[in-house]
Amino acid sequence: MSIKIEHISKSFGDFKALDDVSLTIPTNKLVALLGPSGSGKTTLLRIIAGLEQPDTGNGTIHFHDEDIVDRKVSDRQVGFVFQHYALFRHMTVFENIAFGLKVRPKSARPSKKEIKKRVQELLALIQLEGLSGRYPNQLSGGQRQRVALARALAVEPGVLLLDEPFGALDAQVRLELRRWLRRLHEEINVTSVFVTHDQEEALEVADYVVVMSQGKIEQIGTPDDVFHRPETEFVMNFLGQVNQFHGRVEKGKGVFGKLVVEDDSIADKDNAAARLFVRPHDVSVHAKSNNSNDVSATVTHIHKAGPRVRLELTDDEGRVVQVELSHEDFIQTDLEKNSKAFVSLQNAKIFVDDKQK
């Protein structure tokens, strides 16, 4: 089931949570709504679910070509998974999963035999077959979240919505569950939308990422698109660490102190203020200069714990430069703290002010 959202806005008093948002979510894809607190991602999810109503106006929400903006939650064929599980504490795992089936109107309610079969299938799917008789307080956080997901899937929703589903879990469990969710989604093939503020989680799990800020969509694309081809400064800044340099466009080139960068996209932007961004893993560091555009710097900190070596350097203009290298590449640099070094940039991205100064 595809979801098409057009011109949806939502205000809470003077606060504009969503500002004319339009978005299409393809059938059977897993889509992440990613952004900081207050970006509007949870409000958008709740509007899709029917838990919030958009401001009156021209906005529409279509599930597979049917406008559902005025439908009640119960009529939207949506499964919802909350951050804090929301399991019934007085019910067993089996009873929690079966709940949505048992409360259906009598005419649509499956038989006890069908309910039992459906719950057993879901217990196998979430890999908790032997725990059907336990209560929520007898489960780990990760197990409870799996039960919450199975309960949402029991009613065979056309759309699955997850609000920061792993936010209440510790880092290791969160890592395991997001990999499990990716594999699970490939099995169940249901259109799914999940909210997260964790960039790594969104980039690893989702088919498409919707990056949001201040009630608007900044960029929509595959994880590869939004990370490697950011369309705005916000996306570049939000998705991972970056080095940032301030300068101007002069004679069609970005000039950032002694660093001069050519970029065809700014050729006609002379005199505009410019910001150059480059990710730490796209910065090379050498003991000797390789070309005239290398930046001279001093190594001020080396952090070798972990899979990558992280360096902090200060260039001759006082700017801090973060660098990430493999351990093998670091050994070859022969650098240590207080060493003089030269850095060069790859895949740098320049953004300029729309209005020239």
ChimeraX attribute file (.defattr): number of C-alpha atoms within 10 A of each C-alpha:
attribute: neighborCount
match mode: 1-to-1
recipient: residues
	/A:1	19
	/A:2	18
	/A:3	22
	/A:4	19
	/A:5	20
	/A:6	16
	/A:7	16
	/A:8	23
	/A:9	25
	/A:10	22
	/A:11	14
	/A:12	9
	/A:13	7
	/A:14	6
	/A:15	11
	/A:16	16
	/A:17	21
	/A:18	26
	/A:19	16
	/A:20	15
	/A:21	18
	/A:22	16
	/A:23	15
	/A:24	13
	/A:25	19
	/A:26	17
	/A:27	17
	/A:28	20
	/A:29	19
	/A:30	25
	/A:31	24
	/A:32	28
	/A:33	26
	/A:34	28
	/A:35	26
	/A:36	16
	/A:37	13
	/A:38	16
	/A:39	22
	/A:40	26
	/A:41	30
	/A:42	21
	/A:43	22
	/A:44	25
	/A:45	20
	/A:46	18
	/A:47	19
	/A:48	26
	/A:49	25
	/A:50	20
	/A:51	12
	/A:52	14
	/A:53	19
	/A:54	22
	/A:55	13
	/A:56	9
	/A:57	9
	/A:58	10
	/A:59	16
	/A:60	17
	/A:61	23
	/A:62	17
	/A:63	20
	/A:64	14
	/A:65	11
	/A:66	11
	/A:67	14
	/A:68	18
	/A:69	20
	/A:70	13
	/A:71	12
	/A:72	13
	/A:73	17
	/A:74	10
	/A:75	11
	/A:76	18
	/A:77	16
	/A:78	21
	/A:79	24
	/A:80	23
	/A:81	23
	/A:82	18
	/A:83	16
	/A:84	17
	/A:85	20
	/A:86	13
	/A:87	20
	/A:88	15
	/A:89	12
	/A:90	11
	/A:91	15
	/A:92	19
	/A:93	30
	/A:94	23
	/A:95	20
	/A:96	24
	/A:97	30
	/A:98	23
	/A:99	18
	/A:100	17
	/A:101	22
	/A:102	17
	/A:103	10
	/A:104	12
	/A:105	9
	/A:106	9
	/A:107	6
	/A:108	10
	/A:109	14
	/A:110	15
	/A:111	12
	/A:112	12
	/A:113	8
	/A:114	12
	/A:115	19
	/A:116	16
	/A:117	12
	/A:118	18
	/A:119	24
	/A:120	18
	/A:121	15
	/A:122	23
	/A:123	22
	/A:124	12
	/A:125	15
	/A:126	18
	/A:127	13
	/A:128	15
	/A:129	16
	/A:130	9
	/A:131	15
	/A:132	17
	/A:133	13
	/A:134	14
	/A:135	19
	/A:136	22
	/A:137	12
	/A:138	14
	/A:139	14
	/A:140	12
	/A:141	19
	/A:142	19
	/A:143	20
	/A:144	20
	/A:145	26
	/A:146	24
	/A:147	27
	/A:148	25
	/A:149	24
	/A:150	26
	/A:151	27
	/A:152	25
	/A:153	24
	/A:154	21
	/A:155	19
	/A:156	17
	/A:157	18
	/A:158	20
	/A:159	24
	/A:160	22
	/A:161	25
	/A:162	22
	/A:163	20
	/A:164	20
	/A:165	25
	/A:166	25
	/A:167	16
	/A:168	15
	/A:169	17
	/A:170	11
	/A:171	11
	/A:172	8
	/A:173	15
	/A:174	18
	/A:175	15
	/A:176	11
	/A:177	20
	/A:178	18
	/A:179	13
	/A:180	14
	/A:181	17
	/A:182	15
	/A:183	12
	/A:184	14
	/A:185	17
	/A:186	12
	/A:187	10
	/A:188	12
	/A:189	14
	/A:190	20
	/A:191	22
	/A:192	28
	/A:193	24
	/A:194	24
	/A:195	26
	/A:196	22
	/A:197	20
	/A:198	15
	/A:199	19
	/A:200	13
	/A:201	17
	/A:202	24
	/A:203	19
	/A:204	14
	/A:205	21
	/A:206	23
	/A:207	19
	/A:208	23
	/A:209	26
	/A:210	23
	/A:211	26
	/A:212	25
	/A:213	21
	/A:214	18
	/A:215	23
	/A:216	19
	/A:217	22
	/A:218	18
	/A:219	18
	/A:220	20
	/A:221	16
	/A:222	16
	/A:223	21
	/A:224	14
	/A:225	14
	/A:226	22
	/A:227	18
	/A:228	14
	/A:229	14
	/A:230	20
	/A:231	16
	/A:232	14
	/A:233	16
	/A:234	14
	/A:235	19
	/A:236	20
	/A:237	16
	/A:238	18
	/A:239	20
	/A:240	12
	/A:241	14
	/A:242	20
	/A:243	18
	/A:244	18
	/A:245	18
	/A:246	16
	/A:247	19
	/A:248	24
	/A:249	26
	/A:250	18
	/A:251	14
	/A:252	18
	/A:253	20
	/A:254	29
	/A:255	21
	/A:256	17
	/A:257	13
	/A:258	12
	/A:259	15
	/A:260	17
	/A:261	17
	/A:262	15
	/A:263	14
	/A:264	8
	/A:265	12
	/A:266	19
	/A:267	14
	/A:268	13
	/A:269	22
	/A:270	18
	/A:271	19
	/A:272	20
	/A:273	20
	/A:274	23
	/A:275	20
	/A:276	21
	/A:277	21
	/A:278	23
	/A:279	24
	/A:280	21
	/A:281	18
	/A:282	18
	/A:283	19
	/A:284	17
	/A:285	27
	/A:286	19
	/A:287	16
	/A:288	13
	/A:289	15
	/A:290	12
	/A:291	10
	/A:292	9
	/A:293	15
	/A:294	20
	/A:295	19
	/A:296	21
	/A:297	24
	/A:298	22
	/A:299	21
	/A:300	16
	/A:301	15
	/A:302	16
	/A:303	11
	/A:304	14
	/A:305	9
	/A:306	9
	/A:307	9
	/A:308	17
	/A:309	18
	/A:310	20
	/A:311	22
	/A:312	19
	/A:313	26
	/A:314	19
	/A:315	18
	/A:316	13
	/A:317	11
	/A:318	10
	/A:319	13
	/A:320	18
	/A:321	23
	/A:322	21
	/A:323	23
	/A:324	20
	/A:325	21
	/A:326	14
	/A:327	15
	/A:328	10
	/A:329	15
	/A:330	19
	/A:331	12
	/A:332	10
	/A:333	15
	/A:334	10
	/A:335	18
	/A:336	16
	/A:337	13
	/A:338	14
	/A:339	13
	/A:340	18
	/A:341	22
	/A:342	21
	/A:343	23
	/A:344	18
	/A:345	19
	/A:346	12
	/A:347	13
	/A:348	17
	/A:349	20
	/A:350	23
	/A:351	18
	/A:352	22
	/A:353	13
	/A:354	10
	/A:355	9
	/A:356	13
	/A:357	10
